[in-house]
Every structure is written in structure tokens, then in C-alpha cells.
């Protein structure tokens, strides 16, 4: 799986079957589980009121959505962004339920549930019996929560992208190999927020042996262009 999309919604309540609507959608594109910087974010007019208990969660009030597009007006842009990629969300059945209710209302084909990757289910399998909210997972993995004063969908996606990497095995970001002169001999990934890169010093003799060894390999994967 090379491309996937993390997404999150904010809503007027908990149940689309009783008339609750989506008011915010955010998506972050991942390539090989790392953010590419490509995002999608939109605020939506729900065509109804927003109960105070919902506003206490996400901080969005009805007047802030006046003049914003309705879901039917952004449905095609959303579908174009997610494409046919796997979709990652925390408590994904909730987000899929709301998005699919909106898609049906807009006469669009609902998202196939086979595309769903639920990080809450992954967390429960890895940490049975422990709190597995997004906040709890960020604290467990020492991910900075200082900007999360309410449930902002785009910020939640960014936090979840860090959590997802950890839940699926972790990845050492910004791994670089330096020769004695400090020249970079490999490509550095964008570091995950709040993490300190580990620089590995490699001496000239080791680099020479490595070069001699890899020269004997047929079509090494690191010389293959990304799709």
C-alpha cells in the first residue's frame, strides 16, 4: 500500500440516522505511511442547528458556517482527493457512517467499508484494557498535544498520522548516514513532530565495503524510482 489517506470529521452530534450532519472534513495524504504535505480541509453548512454539547467538543458554532458550502457542493472534491486509497480514521465506523450518510443524501456512491482502517481497533488490539483515545495514544507515544484545545479535524489528522506510524510498528524518521566530512549519503525523510533525529556516523572503510557489496546486487530497490 503506497498511498493512503487519514481523515476526520466533526459533526452536529452522534447519529446521522437522527439528522446529525457533517460540519468539517479534513484529510491528509500519506505515501508509504508518511505525510506528503497534501491535505484537504473544508467547513460545511449543515443546514441545521449545532447543539451546545457538540460545540463544547469541537468549538464550532452555527454562525461560523454561514456562507460555507453544503456537503453536496464539496462531495466530488472530497471523493477526488481520497480516490480509491485506503482510509484511516480513529473510530473509523463513526466517520464512515457520517460520510456515507452524506454521500447517499447527495446521490453519490457510499465509501466501501473494505477501505476502512480503524486506528482505535488497532490500539485496542495492541493495548487491551488501556485508554485508547487519540489524546491517550499521543501521551503514550510522547506526541505533542499542546495545540489540541478542541477537536479540530485537520489537527487531529496530523496527530493521528504520528500515532498511526507508531501503531503499525514505528519508523525512524530523518535517518541520515554521514561520512566523516558530514556529507549526507542517503535521503532524509521529514521528521515526525516532537521527535529527535538520530544521526548515524559511518566511517570511510565501512562505506567502501558497503559500496563494494551493493555493486554486486542486481537492481537494488533503493535505485528503483518511486511510482
C-alpha positions as CSV (number, residue, x, y, z in Angstrom):
1,X,0.0,0.0,0.0
2,X,1.8,3.1,-1.2
3,X,-0.9,5.8,-0.9
4,X,-3.4,6.1,1.9
5,X,-5.5,8.9,3.4
6,X,-6.1,9.8,7.0
7,X,-9.4,11.6,7.5
8,X,-11.5,13.0,10.3
9,X,-14.9,14.6,10.6
10,X,-16.6,17.0,13.0
11,X,-20.4,16.7,13.3
12,X,-23.5,18.2,14.9
13,X,-24.0,15.1,17.0
14,X,-23.5,11.4,17.3
15,X,-26.0,9.8,14.9
16,X,-26.7,10.6,11.3
17,X,-29.8,8.5,11.4
18,X,-31.4,11.1,13.7
19,X,-30.5,14.1,11.5
20,X,-27.0,14.9,12.6
21,X,-24.7,16.3,9.9
22,X,-21.1,16.7,9.0
23,X,-19.7,20.2,9.5
24,X,-16.0,19.7,8.9
25,X,-13.8,17.2,6.9
26,X,-10.1,17.0,7.0
27,X,-7.8,14.6,5.1
28,X,-4.0,14.1,5.0
29,X,-2.4,12.1,2.2
30,X,0.2,9.5,3.2
31,X,2.8,7.9,0.9
32,X,4.3,4.7,2.5
33,X,2.7,5.8,5.8
34,X,4.4,9.3,5.8
35,X,2.6,12.6,5.2
36,X,3.3,14.1,1.8
37,X,2.1,17.6,2.7
38,X,-1.0,17.2,0.5
39,X,-4.2,18.0,2.5
40,X,-7.9,18.5,2.1
41,X,-9.9,20.6,4.5
42,X,-13.4,22.1,4.3
43,X,-16.0,23.6,6.6
44,X,-19.6,22.7,5.7
45,X,-23.0,24.3,6.2
46,X,-25.0,21.5,7.9
47,X,-28.4,23.1,7.1
48,X,-29.4,22.8,10.7
49,X,-28.5,23.9,14.2
50,X,-25.5,22.8,16.2
51,X,-26.3,21.7,19.8
52,X,-24.3,23.3,22.5
53,X,-23.0,19.9,23.7
54,X,-21.5,19.4,20.2
55,X,-19.9,22.8,20.2
56,X,-18.3,22.1,23.5
57,X,-16.4,19.2,21.8
58,X,-15.2,20.9,18.5
59,X,-15.7,24.6,19.3
60,X,-17.7,25.3,16.1
61,X,-20.9,27.4,16.2
62,X,-23.7,27.8,13.7
63,X,-22.8,31.3,12.7
64,X,-19.3,30.3,11.7
65,X,-20.7,28.1,9.0
66,X,-22.9,30.7,7.4
67,X,-21.9,31.0,3.7
68,X,-19.9,27.8,3.7
69,X,-20.7,25.2,1.0
70,X,-23.2,22.4,1.6
71,X,-21.9,18.8,1.5
72,X,-23.4,18.2,-1.9
73,X,-21.2,21.0,-3.2
74,X,-18.0,19.5,-1.9
75,X,-18.8,15.8,-2.4
76,X,-17.0,15.5,-5.7
77,X,-13.8,17.3,-4.4
78,X,-13.7,15.0,-1.4
79,X,-14.1,11.9,-3.5
80,X,-11.5,13.1,-5.9
81,X,-9.0,13.6,-3.0
82,X,-9.5,10.2,-1.4
83,X,-9.6,8.4,-4.7
84,X,-9.6,4.6,-4.2
85,X,-7.0,4.7,-1.4
86,X,-7.4,3.0,2.0
87,X,-9.0,5.4,4.5
88,X,-7.6,5.7,8.1
89,X,-9.6,7.2,10.9
90,X,-9.8,6.9,14.7
91,X,-13.1,5.2,15.5
92,X,-13.5,4.8,11.7
93,X,-17.0,3.4,11.8
94,X,-18.2,6.7,13.2
95,X,-16.6,8.8,10.4
96,X,-17.6,6.3,7.7
97,X,-21.2,6.3,8.9
98,X,-21.4,10.1,8.7
99,X,-19.7,10.4,5.4
100,X,-21.7,7.7,3.8
101,X,-25.0,9.2,5.1
102,X,-24.0,12.5,3.5
103,X,-22.9,10.8,0.2
104,X,-26.3,9.0,0.0
105,X,-28.1,12.2,0.7
106,X,-26.1,13.8,-2.2
107,X,-26.8,10.9,-4.6
108,X,-23.2,9.7,-4.5
109,X,-21.9,6.1,-4.1
110,X,-21.0,5.5,-0.4
111,X,-17.5,4.5,0.6
112,X,-16.8,0.8,0.6
113,X,-16.2,-0.4,4.1
114,X,-13.4,-2.6,2.9
115,X,-11.3,0.5,2.6
116,X,-11.6,1.2,6.3
117,X,-8.5,1.2,8.6
118,X,-9.6,1.9,12.2
119,X,-6.8,3.0,14.4
120,X,-9.0,2.6,17.5
121,X,-9.3,-1.1,16.8
122,X,-5.5,-1.3,16.2
123,X,-4.9,0.4,19.5
124,X,-7.3,-1.8,21.4
125,X,-5.6,-4.9,20.0
126,X,-2.2,-3.5,21.0
127,X,-3.2,-2.1,24.4
128,X,-6.1,-4.1,25.6
129,X,-7.7,-2.6,28.7
130,X,-5.9,0.7,28.5
131,X,-7.4,4.1,27.4
132,X,-7.1,4.4,23.7
133,X,-8.5,7.8,22.8
134,X,-6.4,9.9,20.4
135,X,-5.2,12.0,23.4
136,X,-4.2,8.9,25.4
137,X,-2.3,7.5,22.5
138,X,-0.5,10.8,21.9
139,X,0.6,10.9,25.5
140,X,1.7,7.2,25.4
141,X,3.8,7.9,22.3
142,X,5.1,11.3,23.6
143,X,3.4,13.2,20.7
144,X,3.0,16.9,21.3
145,X,-0.7,17.8,22.3
146,X,-0.1,21.4,23.1
147,X,-2.1,22.8,20.2
148,X,-5.1,20.5,20.8
149,X,-7.5,22.7,22.7
150,X,-10.6,21.3,20.9
151,X,-11.3,18.7,18.3
152,X,-10.0,20.4,15.2
153,X,-10.3,17.9,12.3
154,X,-7.1,18.9,10.5
155,X,-5.0,18.9,13.7
156,X,-6.5,15.6,14.7
157,X,-5.4,14.1,11.3
158,X,-1.9,15.4,11.8
159,X,-1.7,13.8,15.3
160,X,-3.2,10.6,14.0
161,X,-0.6,10.4,11.3
162,X,2.1,10.2,14.0
163,X,0.0,7.8,16.1
164,X,-0.6,5.5,13.0
165,X,3.1,5.2,12.3
166,X,3.7,4.1,15.9
167,X,0.8,1.7,15.9
168,X,2.0,0.0,12.8
169,X,5.5,-0.6,14.1
170,X,7.1,2.8,14.2
171,X,9.6,4.3,11.8
172,X,12.8,6.1,12.5
173,X,12.3,9.4,10.7
174,X,15.1,11.7,9.4
175,X,17.6,8.7,9.3
176,X,20.7,10.0,7.6
177,X,24.1,8.4,7.0
178,X,27.0,10.8,7.3
179,X,30.6,10.4,6.2
180,X,33.5,11.8,8.2
181,X,33.2,15.1,6.4
182,X,29.5,15.5,7.2
183,X,28.2,14.8,3.7
184,X,24.8,13.2,3.5
185,X,24.8,9.8,1.8
186,X,21.1,9.0,2.0
187,X,17.8,10.7,1.6
188,X,16.3,12.2,4.8
189,X,12.6,11.8,5.5
190,X,10.6,14.7,7.0
191,X,10.9,14.2,10.8
192,X,7.8,13.5,12.9
193,X,6.9,16.5,15.1
194,X,8.5,16.3,18.5
195,X,10.9,13.6,17.6
196,X,14.7,14.0,17.7
197,X,16.6,12.6,14.6
198,X,19.3,10.1,15.3
199,X,22.4,10.6,13.2
200,X,24.4,7.5,12.4
201,X,28.1,8.2,11.8
202,X,29.7,5.8,9.3
203,X,33.5,5.6,8.8
204,X,35.1,5.6,5.3
205,X,36.1,1.9,5.5
206,X,32.6,0.8,6.2
207,X,31.2,3.0,3.4
208,X,33.8,1.5,1.0
209,X,32.8,-2.1,2.0
210,X,29.2,-1.3,1.7
211,X,29.7,0.2,-1.8
212,X,31.6,-2.9,-2.9
213,X,28.9,-5.2,-1.6
214,X,26.0,-3.3,-3.1
215,X,27.7,-3.1,-6.5
216,X,27.2,-6.9,-6.8
217,X,23.4,-6.6,-6.2
218,X,21.1,-6.8,-9.2
219,X,18.6,-4.0,-9.4
220,X,18.7,-2.9,-5.7
221,X,15.3,-1.5,-4.6
222,X,16.8,1.9,-3.5
223,X,17.8,2.6,-7.1
224,X,14.2,2.0,-8.3
225,X,12.2,5.1,-9.0
226,X,9.1,5.6,-6.8
227,X,5.7,5.1,-8.6
